Amino acid sequence: MKNIKITILLIFLSAFCSISNSAQQTSPSPPSEELQRRITQMEAEMKEMREELVKIKQSFPVNQPTLQPVSNDTTVAKSETNAETKSESKPNQTVEATKQTKPLGVDIGSARLIPYGTIYFNAFGNNAGTNNADVPLFATPTGNSNVSASVRQTRLGLKLEGAKVGNARLSAILEADFFGGFPSVGIGENFGVVRLRLANARLDWEKTSVTVGQEWMVFAPVNPTSLAASAIPQMAAAGNPWARIPQIKVERKLNKNFTWAGAILAPQTGDFLTNAAFFLQPTSRASSSVPFFQSRIAFADTNWLGSKKVGSVGFSAHYGRSRVFTGTTNIENNIESLGIALDWNFPLFERLNLSGEAFFGRNLGGFQTGVFQSYNNDFAYRNGTTLIAGGVRSIGTHGGWMQFGFTPDVLQNRLGIYGSIGIDNPRDEDLISRTPRDFRTQNFAFAFDLIYKFTPQFQIGGEFRRLQTLYLLSGRRNANHVNLSAAYSF
């Protein structure tokens, strides 16, 4: 409406000036005093109209861009990089764009609850017996070749962001997959049972954070990259200790590069009763009445050796105890659980990355080390050809894994090539028993992976894995595993 008024006023002014000029050309000239008076009056009126025009223009923004529809593909990151466009946008456009770029979720006060997940499809085959068909960890003395497919590595989760508690930022996460076993029905192989992965809340201050709930353990936290092994990390039982355990964890940033983490964790032994369907009963670690204690110190740099990429090296330690009862009289045996680990993840060159871990310790079967063997409850000493009973003995082990990741300068950097190798080597002296048992004395594995990312959300991959497992009585057993994978994340 104001634009119309301005236009009418300008037209009126032009017409008035034209009429005045015409009148001056056709009318007889008035006396000089009268002419001067008219000129002065006209100048005053023109000045008044100019002032009115200035006032009207000042009521509008400096720039009047044409309204453009906000695209569904608009992202916050994109709008922030275009400062000129952002500054010229109208307020209602900015609000609309912000709403459309928010991740799918529900606002809860100042916080936002966001669903996320990854759908995994894995088609696989094994040429011999393994402990697990879709994500095998070691070869077995018995078993047949097989081919099948599974989606039970699919994971779904919820995360809470944006909440505040005093000066701290509050976040939370709940994540599960379908790798919790199978129901006892004839077609149960496709009815993967829900398994809890993560469930924790976290408070973050400027330099300190506290996490309470089930989370990845502090000890040996790095894992290889693999689409074939997401429910259980690649190289588990072959040099890669891992676990997600209920805990209270504190992290402290000491300076720009160094971070310390410490945690008190629920004890996990690896000897939980497989027939315990509902009621929780204590394992040998819980029976010790001593929780796990873990700590890690790490050095990280966002420009590792001038590569402009992130790199880190960490050193971690673990301590726990087990109480094992043996014999008909329930003789009590207390054994310790100890572990030391070194982990690394950094670029070697612009397109080549190296990650891995090395560890040693005792009674670590709860982290799938010792090839799932924590202690020998029938240990015996050798005295010549005679075996002497030695009670319960923790099984010592050492090992590690390493992975090279290479991104070739082809296919718009969407292809990743990975080569991994790992070994877990229990101490032979700890595997001697009065009654012969087929202990696993070593587990060696290597794998090759190709992963192609069509988009940041959708990727496909292929993996070949070779497992070589040594048994005390059965000898060496080999198995080859091939896995074709697809994953879509949201």
Secondary structure, DSSP 8 states (H G I E B T S, - for coil): -HHHHHHHHHHHHHHHHHHHHHHHHHS----HHHHHHHHHHHHHHHHHHHHHHHHHHHTS-S---------TT--HHHHHH-HHHHHHS-HHHHHHHHHHHS-S-EEETTEEEEEEEEEEEEEEEESS-BS-SSS--SB-SS---EEEEE-TT-EEEEEEEEEEETTEEEEEEEEEES-S---SSTTGGG----EEEEEEEEEE-SSEEEEEEEEE-SSS------SS-TTTTTTTTTT----EEEEEEEEEE-SSSEEEEEEEE----S---TT-SSS----HHHHTT--EEEEEEEEEETTGGGSSS-EEEEEEEEEEEEEEEETTTTEEEEEEEEEEEEEEEEEEETTEEEEEEEEEEES-GGGT-TTT--EEEEEEEEETTEEEEEEEEE-EEEEEEEEEEE--S-GGGTEEEEEEEEEEEE-GGGG-BSS----EEEEEEEEEEEEEESSSSEEEEEEEEEEEEEETTTEEEEEEEEEEEEEEE-
